């Protein structure tokens, strides 16, 4: 069956870095655009980064541009989110999403930025 499993979240101090991973199975990963979303307590889920199926096109929300980098390895069925210069307002549950004619979500991983 389709699975998207995120990992790499945790507690980090402001200014620190984390790398999230999302491993996909059960569908043809290389044909799907992939994205990262996040949802903070009391807020709506927001799109923060997207990468095309071949990895040639990336897009970012203004709130993370210049600090976060999305990448993918189609040989490993994995999409990554490198997060640098983290701020307390980056605290949220982070989700990966696979998008094509169908969409799939992962279960999320918690990122907490606090001193």
Buried (B, 14 or more C-beta within 10 A) or exposed (E): EEEBBBEBBEEBEEEBEBEBBBBBEEBEBEEBBBBBBBBBEEEEBBEBBBBEBEBEEEBBBEEBEEBBBBBBEBEEBBBBBBBBEBEEEBBBBBBBBBEEEEEBBBEBBEBBBEE
